[in-house]
Structures are given as C-alpha cells and as structure tokens.
Amino acid sequence: MADKVIAPGIKSGGKTEGNTIEILDPCAEDVPEELGLSPNLPDLRGKVIGLLENRKHHADSFLQELREILVQDYGAKKVVYATKFSYSAPCAAETLDALTAECDAVIHGVAD
C-alpha cells in the first residue's frame, strides 16, 4: 500500500520528505504572578467605580454586564459610565476630570 500524503512534504506514518516539522505547544510557559488588590482599594464595597467605554464593537455590551456585576456581586455603591469620542483618539480631559473627581477607581473598557 502506498503512503498517503496528508500535507505537503508529510506522508502518513510521520515521515517527511526532507523537511523538518516543528510542533509548537500553544500553552503559556510562565504562570503570571497574582498581585492581589491594591492596599489603597482593598475591595469595592461602597465605592464609586467609573467605566470608560472606548466605542469599539461590543465594548458597551461588555461594560453594561460589568456594571451589573460590580454592583450586585462586589457591592459597588454606584457605577458612573462615560464614553470616549473615538477609540483612536485620546479621551477628552473633561471626561477624565469628571471621572477622577467622582470615582474611587476607573476601568477603561476595550472590546472587539
């Protein structure tokens, strides 16, 4: 029975025709270090959290879901929602000033 070609240069049985095949493992090599919460903001209970949406596709859906989780699961007192003019432009200084004046923490949401 003749060998079956399963890809250019590769025959069944793992034999190659002069080429080397390198198989890569897509798993991460290192486990990232968990840093935990900031001592300045040990939890979100009773805090005002800002969400800054960048106007990318699905950012609004993601941040609306996050808004509910922050209040229901983490006890945030209030979530302030703001939107950038465009994902490719810097955020307006007035928007950043308003968020930093009112919020204990701000999350900038990016999505696609």
MILO-44425 format. One record per residue: x negated, y negated, z negated of N, C-alpha, C in turn; residue number from 1. Coordinates in Angstrom, 2 decimals, decimal comma, always signed. Atoms other than C-alpha are relative to their C-alpha. Layout:
<node <X; Y; Z>; <X; Y; Z>; <X; Y; Z>; NUM> ...
END
This chain:
<node <-0,85; +1,19; +0,00>; <+0,00; +0,00; +0,00>; <-0,89; -1,24; +0,00>; 1> <node <+0,80; +1,22; -0,12>; <-1,37; -3,43; +0,94>; <+0,31; -0,93; -1,16>; 2> <node <-0,22; +1,00; +1,05>; <-1,88; -6,16; -1,63>; <+1,00; -1,04; +0,46>; 3> <node <-0,99; +1,04; -0,28>; <+0,93; -8,70; -1,83>; <-0,59; -1,35; -0,38>; 4> <node <+0,49; +1,34; +0,29>; <-0,12; -12,36; -1,61>; <+1,06; -0,74; -0,79>; 5> <node <-0,98; +0,71; +0,83>; <+1,56; -14,28; -4,47>; <-0,25; -1,49; -0,04>; 6> <node <+0,35; +1,41; -0,14>; <-0,20; -17,62; -3,93>; <-1,23; -0,04; +0,89>; 7> <node <+1,19; +0,07; -0,86>; <-2,88; -18,86; -1,52>; <-1,25; +0,38; -0,79>; 8> <node <+1,23; -0,42; +0,64>; <-6,09; -17,07; -2,47>; <+0,19; +1,00; -1,12>; 9> <node <-0,26; -0,92; +1,11>; <-4,41; -14,77; -5,02>; <+0,81; +1,18; +0,54>; 10> <node <-0,74; -1,20; -0,36>; <-3,34; -11,21; -4,43>; <+0,53; +0,65; -1,27>; 11> <node <-0,54; -0,71; +1,16>; <-1,28; -9,01; -6,72>; <-1,13; +0,75; -0,68>; 12> <node <+1,05; -0,64; +0,77>; <-3,35; -7,45; -9,46>; <-1,01; -1,00; -0,51>; 13> <node <+0,86; +1,04; +0,56>; <-5,03; -10,77; -10,27>; <-1,29; -0,21; +0,75>; 14> <node <+1,22; +0,18; -0,77>; <-7,75; -10,51; -7,60>; <+0,06; -1,32; +0,76>; 15> <node <+0,05; +1,25; -0,75>; <-8,87; -13,73; -5,98>; <-0,86; +0,19; +1,23>; 16> <node <+0,78; -0,03; -1,24>; <-10,34; -14,37; -2,58>; <-1,03; -1,12; -0,04>; 17> <node <+1,07; +0,98; +0,03>; <-13,44; -16,37; -3,54>; <+0,29; -1,25; -0,80>; 18> <node <-0,34; +1,18; +0,79>; <-11,62; -18,99; -5,62>; <+0,10; +0,39; -1,47>; 19> <node <-0,14; -0,21; +1,43>; <-11,65; -19,35; -9,38>; <+1,31; -0,62; -0,44>; 20> <node <-1,26; +0,51; +0,52>; <-8,34; -19,76; -11,15>; <-0,19; -0,26; -1,49>; 21> <node <+0,07; +0,35; +1,41>; <-8,32; -21,59; -14,46>; <+1,42; -0,19; -0,51>; 22> <node <-1,33; +0,12; +0,59>; <-5,24; -21,19; -16,60>; <-0,11; -0,90; -1,21>; 23> <node <+0,04; +0,98; +1,07>; <-4,60; -24,14; -18,89>; <+1,11; +0,26; -1,00>; 24> <node <-0,97; -0,12; +1,08>; <-2,83; -23,94; -22,22>; <+0,58; -1,38; -0,27>; 25> <node <-0,59; +1,34; +0,15>; <-0,35; -26,86; -22,45>; <+0,20; -0,42; -1,46>; 26> <node <-0,19; +0,34; +1,41>; <-0,31; -26,76; -26,27>; <-1,02; -1,04; -0,45>; 27> <node <+0,90; +1,01; +0,56>; <-1,82; -29,64; -28,20>; <-1,13; +0,69; -0,75>; 28> <node <+1,15; -0,59; +0,67>; <-5,29; -28,92; -29,50>; <-0,05; -0,40; -1,47>; 29> <node <+0,07; +0,49; +1,37>; <-5,03; -31,01; -32,63>; <+1,40; -0,25; -0,54>; 30> <node <-1,25; +0,33; +0,67>; <-2,22; -31,41; -35,11>; <-0,17; -1,41; -0,55>; 31> <node <+0,16; +1,37; +0,48>; <-1,66; -35,12; -35,75>; <+0,16; -0,09; -1,51>; 32> <node <-0,06; +0,21; +1,44>; <-2,19; -36,31; -39,29>; <+1,29; -0,74; -0,36>; 33> <node <-1,20; +0,68; +0,46>; <+1,01; -37,24; -41,11>; <-0,41; -1,06; -1,00>; 34> <node <+0,39; +1,11; +0,86>; <+0,58; -40,64; -42,69>; <+1,04; -0,32; -1,05>; 35> <node <-1,04; +0,31; +0,97>; <+3,90; -40,87; -44,50>; <+0,50; -1,44; +0,15>; 36> <node <-0,60; +1,33; -0,03>; <+5,73; -44,05; -45,30>; <-0,96; -1,06; -0,53>; 37> <node <+0,80; +1,11; +0,48>; <+4,18; -47,43; -45,90>; <+0,36; -0,29; -1,46>; 38> <node <-0,32; +0,36; +1,39>; <+3,88; -48,36; -49,57>; <+0,84; -1,29; -0,07>; 39> <node <-0,79; +1,24; -0,02>; <+5,45; -51,70; -48,57>; <+1,47; +0,26; +0,32>; 40> <node <-1,38; -0,36; -0,35>; <+8,59; -49,91; -47,33>; <+0,18; +1,50; -0,24>; 41> <node <-0,03; -1,43; +0,33>; <+8,88; -46,58; -49,17>; <+1,26; +0,73; +0,46>; 42> <node <-1,21; -0,60; -0,57>; <+12,45; -45,96; -47,96>; <+0,85; -1,11; +0,59>; 43> <node <-0,83; +0,97; -0,71>; <+15,23; -47,66; -46,01>; <+1,29; -0,35; -0,74>; 44> <node <-1,23; +0,28; +0,75>; <+17,98; -47,70; -48,66>; <+0,09; -1,48; -0,35>; 45> <node <-0,26; +1,41; +0,31>; <+19,45; -51,17; -48,93>; <-0,78; -0,99; +0,84>; 46> <node <+0,82; +0,87; -0,84>; <+17,13; -52,56; -46,25>; <+0,75; -0,42; +1,26>; 47> <node <-0,51; +0,48; -1,28>; <+17,96; -54,57; -43,14>; <-1,03; +0,40; +1,06>; 48> <node <+0,89; -0,50; -1,04>; <+16,49; -52,90; -40,06>; <+0,37; -0,63; +1,34>; 49> <node <-0,21; +0,57; -1,33>; <+16,10; -54,61; -36,69>; <-0,29; +1,03; +1,07>; 50> <node <+0,23; -0,84; -1,17>; <+16,41; -52,72; -33,43>; <-0,14; -0,93; +1,20>; 51> <node <+0,26; +0,84; -1,17>; <+14,88; -54,40; -30,40>; <+0,02; +0,87; +1,24>; 52> <node <-0,16; -0,79; -1,22>; <+16,06; -52,93; -27,11>; <-0,74; -0,67; +1,15>; 53> <node <+0,80; +0,55; -1,09>; <+13,84; -53,35; -24,05>; <+0,70; +0,00; +1,36>; 54> <node <-0,82; -0,05; -1,22>; <+16,60; -52,84; -21,41>; <-0,40; +1,08; +0,99>; 55> <node <+0,28; -1,14; -0,87>; <+15,12; -49,67; -19,98>; <+1,19; +0,95; -0,04>; 56> <node <-1,11; -0,94; -0,14>; <+17,50; -46,96; -18,86>; <+0,08; +0,90; -1,23>; 57> <node <-0,31; -0,83; +1,17>; <+19,04; -45,13; -21,86>; <-0,49; -0,59; -1,33>; 58> <node <+0,45; +0,57; +1,27>; <+17,41; -47,41; -24,47>; <+1,20; -0,37; -0,86>; 59> <node <-1,17; +0,40; +0,77>; <+20,82; -48,74; -25,50>; <+0,69; +1,20; -0,64>; 60> <node <-0,64; -1,20; +0,54>; <+22,30; -45,25; -25,94>; <-0,81; +0,57; -1,17>; 61> <node <+0,88; -0,53; +1,04>; <+19,31; -44,09; -27,97>; <+0,08; -0,87; -1,26>; 62> <node <+0,01; +0,89; +1,16>; <+19,29; -47,16; -30,23>; <+1,36; -0,08; -0,68>; 63> <node <-1,31; -0,02; +0,63>; <+23,05; -47,07; -30,81>; <+0,14; +1,24; -0,89>; 64> <node <-0,01; -1,21; +0,82>; <+22,68; -43,49; -32,05>; <-0,91; -0,17; -1,21>; 65> <node <+0,92; +0,25; +1,11>; <+19,68; -44,51; -34,15>; <+0,61; -0,93; -1,03>; 66> <node <-0,68; +0,94; +0,91>; <+21,72; -47,36; -35,64>; <+0,88; +0,77; -0,99>; 67> <node <-0,88; -0,79; +0,87>; <+24,27; -44,86; -36,99>; <-0,81; +0,86; -0,97>; 68> <node <+0,84; -0,85; +0,86>; <+21,55; -42,56; -38,35>; <-0,65; -0,83; -1,10>; 69> <node <+0,65; +0,85; +1,00>; <+19,78; -45,42; -40,12>; <+0,95; -0,36; -1,13>; 70> <node <-0,98; +0,37; +1,02>; <+22,96; -46,42; -41,94>; <+0,51; +1,23; -0,74>; 71> <node <-0,64; -1,17; +0,63>; <+24,55; -43,02; -42,57>; <-0,99; +0,91; -0,72>; 72> <node <+0,93; -0,98; +0,57>; <+21,50; -40,86; -43,24>; <-1,10; -0,61; -0,87>; 73> <node <+1,12; +0,61; +0,72>; <+18,90; -43,32; -44,51>; <+0,42; -1,16; -0,91>; 74> <node <-0,51; +0,99; +0,93>; <+21,10; -45,81; -46,33>; <-0,36; -1,44; +0,29>; 75> <node <+0,28; +1,40; -0,34>; <+20,12; -48,96; -44,45>; <+1,24; -0,83; -0,28>; 76> <node <-1,13; +0,88; +0,31>; <+22,28; -51,84; -45,62>; <+0,62; -0,56; +1,27>; 77> <node <-0,47; +0,65; -1,21>; <+22,52; -53,39; -42,18>; <-1,01; +0,26; +1,11>; 78> <node <+0,86; -0,12; -1,16>; <+21,14; -52,94; -38,66>; <+0,29; -1,17; +0,93>; 79> <node <-0,10; +1,16; -0,89>; <+20,50; -56,03; -36,54>; <-0,50; +0,44; +1,38>; 80> <node <+0,33; -0,46; -1,35>; <+20,49; -55,36; -32,79>; <-0,34; -1,20; +0,86>; 81> <node <+0,40; +1,07; -0,92>; <+18,60; -57,57; -30,34>; <-0,47; +0,63; +1,30>; 82> <node <+0,38; -0,49; -1,31>; <+17,78; -57,22; -26,66>; <-0,99; -0,95; +0,66>; 83> <node <+0,94; +0,79; -0,79>; <+14,80; -58,38; -24,63>; <+0,66; -0,38; +1,32>; 84> <node <-0,51; +0,42; -1,30>; <+15,45; -60,21; -21,37>; <-0,33; +1,05; +1,05>; 85> <node <+0,44; -1,00; -0,97>; <+13,47; -57,59; -19,40>; <-1,06; +0,87; -0,65>; 86> <node <+1,00; -0,89; +0,57>; <+11,37; -54,56; -20,25>; <-1,42; -0,41; +0,39>; 87> <node <+1,34; +0,35; -0,48>; <+8,46; -56,00; -18,26>; <-0,48; -1,37; -0,49>; 88> <node <+0,37; +1,33; +0,48>; <+8,47; -59,43; -19,91>; <-0,14; +0,02; -1,52>; 89> <node <+0,10; +0,08; +1,47>; <+7,40; -60,36; -23,43>; <+1,33; -0,42; -0,60>; 90> <node <-1,22; +0,38; +0,70>; <+10,15; -60,77; -25,96>; <-0,04; -1,50; -0,31>; 91> <node <-0,07; +1,43; +0,30>; <+11,33; -64,34; -26,49>; <-0,39; -0,24; -1,46>; 92> <node <+0,47; +0,35; +1,35>; <+9,71; -65,97; -29,51>; <+1,18; -0,20; -0,95>; 93> <node <-1,17; +0,24; +0,84>; <+13,16; -66,99; -30,79>; <+0,61; +1,32; -0,50>; 94> <node <-0,53; -1,30; +0,39>; <+14,30; -63,36; -30,81>; <-0,87; +0,63; -1,08>; 95> <node <+0,92; -0,55; +1,00>; <+11,20; -62,21; -32,70>; <+0,10; -0,75; -1,32>; 96> <node <-0,12; +0,80; +1,22>; <+11,51; -65,08; -35,17>; <+1,27; +0,34; -0,76>; 97> <node <-1,27; -0,33; +0,65>; <+15,16; -64,24; -35,86>; <-0,07; +1,39; -0,65>; 98> <node <+0,11; -1,34; +0,55>; <+14,39; -60,55; -36,37>; <-0,90; +0,03; -1,23>; 99> <node <+0,92; -0,04; +1,14>; <+11,43; -61,13; -38,67>; <+0,55; -0,78; -1,19>; 100> <node <-0,58; +0,77; +1,11>; <+13,37; -63,68; -40,72>; <+1,09; +0,79; -0,72>; 101> <node <-1,15; -0,70; +0,58>; <+16,34; -61,37; -41,29>; <-0,28; +1,44; -0,41>; 102> <node <+0,17; -1,45; +0,15>; <+14,87; -57,85; -41,25>; <-1,19; +0,37; -0,87>; 103> <node <+1,11; -0,56; +0,78>; <+12,72; -55,78; -43,59>; <-0,96; +0,77; +0,90>; 104> <node <+0,81; -0,75; -0,98>; <+11,47; -53,72; -40,60>; <+0,70; -0,11; +1,35>; 105> <node <-0,53; +0,08; -1,36>; <+11,90; -53,81; -36,81>; <-0,52; +1,20; +0,79>; 106> <node <+0,34; -1,11; -0,87>; <+11,94; -50,86; -34,41>; <+0,20; -0,47; +1,43>; 107> <node <-0,09; +0,36; -1,42>; <+11,17; -51,59; -30,75>; <+0,27; +1,26; +0,78>; 108> <node <-0,40; -1,22; -0,69>; <+13,01; -49,01; -28,67>; <-0,30; -0,05; +1,48>; 109> <node <+0,33; -0,15; -1,41>; <+11,70; -47,86; -25,31>; <+0,61; +1,33; +0,46>; 110> <node <-0,59; -1,25; -0,50>; <+13,52; -45,27; -23,18>; <+0,01; +0,00; +1,51>; 111> <node <-0,19; -0,20; -1,44>; <+13,94; -43,93; -19,68>; <+0,84; +1,21; +0,22>; 112> 
END
